[in-house]
Amino acid sequence: MRPVQTTRSGSTASPICFASARATFPRTGDDWARRHRAAERRSAATADTQRNRKCSTVFGCASPFLPGRMLNARPLNLSRIEIVGALIFDFDGVIADSEAIANTVLAETVTRLGHATTLDEALTRYSGRRWDEAVAEIEAAIGRPLPSDFSGQLKLATLERFRTNLKEVSGATDFIRRFAHIPRCIASSSSIDRLQLCLSVLALEWEFGGHVFSADMVARGKPHPDIFLFAASKLGVHPDECLVIEDSAGGIRAAVAAGMTVVGLCAASHIREGHDLKLRDAGAVHLAHSWSDVERFALHFFKG
């Protein structure tokens, strides 16, 4: 599982706040013009969604956000368009189809401790919660304190399963390479060692270089905006010029709080019916059930 982190974990990075992140950018005439174009781009994308009244649900929606003319349009040649902004990817459940694997390992571990647990039960009880809350829930279920090495052993077992079973969320690599000319990074709640291992397994380590950021690097994890503001400052772009791809309600709230445009992606194998509604309730205006849907929205977002 991917717990929500709320405290610094062995990091020397300075806390990031909205004011400090924005203060790193100069206020020039060109700067204001670029920001105005970004605002127009977001308004146009949202207007298309509202005007066409697309359902945006993960189940049974063929065209979640763009007008029919966009669905049939020829691919845009973005190499001839001035690129404004950046792509920020969450990782687990967005690029890596890792949530079902991690929660399967957790369910097996809790079952061995004496409390029979299925994958769906692990997803419902523990996924998206702070780790200390998940530990308390498990201890209540088994009726005794967990062993002192529980977290460490669970992590080792999870990473070992990733080495043999991990796959991408279908379409993620194609999307990443399709938009290779746009500044991008990963901003995840997972630890750096987990991210590095998973990127290596998926043969994506060279696609992001040093732009792989963990919530361990900031004071507060998602749903606080710190990790996204930190990422934008590292990429040298304004928060309101960033397009974020997220799969969790906490991540959606963090991106919205950072002032970014966010697409809620419901494409990984851990997604269950109703997940799209949770993302919408968290503030997602744009929802997708495949990377093809995300690509159509990204083309629309970056063309402006």
N, C-alpha and C positions, 0 to 999 in steps of 0.2 A: 504494500500500500504506500501511498504517498502522503504522509501526515502534513498538516498545516503547521508551519514553523512560526513561532512568535518571539523567539529570543535569538541573540547572537550566539553562534556555535563555533568558537575557535577562530573567529575572523578578526583581522586587524583593520578592515575597511571602516571608514567613517560612516556614521548613520546618514542616510539620504532623506531629505525632505523635499517637498515640491518646490519650495522657494529656492533652496540651494541649487537644485537641478536646473531650474530655469535661469538662475542668475549667471550660469556659465556661458550663456549665449549673448552675443552683442545685439543691440537694438539698432539696426541700420534700416535705411529705406528698403533695401533688397530683402532684409529679414522680414519686415512687415508684409512685403508683397508675397513672399513665399508662404507665410502664415495665412494670408488671405486666400491664396489658392488652395491651401490645405482645408480651410474651413468650407470653401465652396465645394470641394470634392466630397467632403463628408455629408454636406447638405444634399448634394445631388444623389448620392448613393442612398441616403435615407429616404429621400423623396421618391425614388424609384420603388423602394420597398413598399412604402405606404400607398403610392398611387396604384400599384398593381395588386395590392392586397394578397400577396403570396403568403402561404400558410407558415412557412419557415419551420415546419416540424420535421423531425427525423424520420417519421413513419408516413409514407404515402404522399410526400410532397415532391413533385418532379422538378419544380423551379422555385427555389426558396427565396430568391431576392431580386433577380434582375428582370427587366422587361423582355418580352419575347424577341425583340429585335436584337438584344444582346446575346441571347441564347443561340441565335443563328448567324451571328456576325463572324467575319473572318478574324483569326487571332491578330491582336495588335502587335506592331513592331515597336516594342518599347525602347529599342536601342536608339531610335530617332527622337525620343521624347525626353525632355528634361526630367530627371528623377528627383522627386522631392519626398523625403521621408525614409522610412525603414520598415522592415518586417521583423517582428519579435515573436518567436515561437516558444510556447510552453513545450515541454518534452514528453513526459509520460502521458499516454493517451492521445497525443497529438502527432508526434513523429514516431515514437516507439509504442508499439502495442504491448505495453508492459504492465498495465494495471491488473488485467486478469491473471497474469502470471504471478505477480507479487501477492495478490490476494488469495490465490490458490495455495501458495506456500504458507501464507499466514493461516489459512483455514486448516491445512494439514497439521501445522504445528500446534494449534489450539486443540485440535482433535486428539493428538497424541498426549496432550496434557489432561485429557479426561472429559472434555466438553465437545461433543460431536458438532462440527461446523462445516457448512457447505460454502462454496464460492459465493453464491448469492447472499448468504447470511453474512459473510465477511464483508462484502461490498456494502451491504446495508448498515452493518453495525460499526465498521471501522474506517472505511474509505472516506477521505476528506476531513477526518477529525485530527485534532492535535494528538501527537503521539502519547502524551501523558494521559489524555482522556481515553485513548484506545487501550492503554495498559490497564487503567482502572477498570474498564469494561471487561477485559479478559480476566482480571483477577476476581472480579465479582462473579463471573460465569464459572470459574473453576473452584472458587471457594478458598483460595489461598494466594499468598504472594508469589509472583513469578520469580524464577531463578535469576540471580544477579547478572548472568550472562545471556539472558533471553534476547535482548535487543541485538547484541553482537552476533549471536548464533543465527538469529533470523535473517539478519543482513547477509551473512555469508551464504546461507542457503538460497536466498533470493538471487544474489549475484551469480551463484553457480547455475541456477536454473536459467538465468538470462543467457549465459554462455552457450547453452544448448538449444533453447527454445525461442529466444527473442526474435521477433520480426517487426518490420515497420508497419505503421498504419497504412493500409493500401493507398498508394498514390503519393505518399509524402516525399519520397526521393525525387520523383518526377517534378513535383511542384517546386521543391528547393532548387533544382537545377534549371527549371524554366525561368525562375526569377533570380538567377545567380548574379545579375548585374545590379541588384538593389541591395543596399546595406542591410545586414541581417544579423541576428544573434539568437541565442537560446537564453531564456530567463525562466528558471525552474526552481521548484521547492526541493528538488533532490540534491543530494550531496555531489560534490565535484567528482569524487571517485566513481560513484554510480553512473554519472553522466558520461564520463570518459570511457568506462567499460562498455556501456550501451552504444555509444557512438562508434566505438571500434568494432563491435559485433555487427553493426549495421553498415560498416564501411562508409561512415559519414564524417569521420573525424576531421578530414581536410576541408569539409564544406563550410565550417564555421571558424576554423583557426582558433585564435584566442578569445573569440567572442562567445564564450560559453559561461554563463553567469548563474550562480547558485544563490538561494536565499541565505546561505551561510555568510555571504559577503555583505549583508546589510543587517540593520538592527532588528527589523520586523519582517516576518514572512507574509505571504498572502493570507488574508485578503487585504492587507495594507499595500499601498502602492510602491513601497520602497524599491523592490527589485526591478520594477518596470522603469521607474525614474532613473535608477542607477544605470540600467541598460541604455536608455536614451542618451544619458550624459556621456557614456563610453562611446556610443556611435556618433555623437556630435550632432544629434537632431533634436528638434523640439518634440515634446511628448504628443502634441496634437497633430503631428505629422507621421505618427507611427500606426501601423496596422498590426494588431495582436491576434494570434490564433490560440485559443484556449479551449479546454474541455471541462473545466471544473467551475462550480459556482464561486468558489473563493477566488480563483484566477480571474473570472469575469469581473467580480467586484473590485479587485486590485487594479485591473486595467482601466475600468471606468473611473475609479478614484484618481488615477494618474492622468486623466484627461485624454485618453487614447481611444481610437476606434477599435472595437474588438469583435471578432467573429467567434461564435460558439460552435465548436466542431463536435458533432456526434457521430463518429465514424469508427471508433475502436471497438474491440470485442467485449469490453466491459460495460458498454452502454446498454442500459435497460430502458424499457418504455417509460416515458415521463421525464427522462433526463433533460430533454430539450426544454420542457416547461420550467425545470429548476434553473436552467441557464437564463431563460427569459426573465424569470422572477429576480435573478441576480443582476439584471440590467443589460443583457445581451439584446441588441436590436436586430443583429444579423446572425442567423443560424444556418448551419450547413450540415448535411449528412454525408458528404464525401469531399475529397480534395478537389474534385472537378468543380463542385459548387464554390469552394474557396477561391479557386483560380478565376472563375468568372467575376467574383466580387473584387478580387485583387486587381484584375485588369481594369475594372471600372474605377477603382480607388486611385491607382497610380497613373492613369492616363491623363488626369486633369492637371 
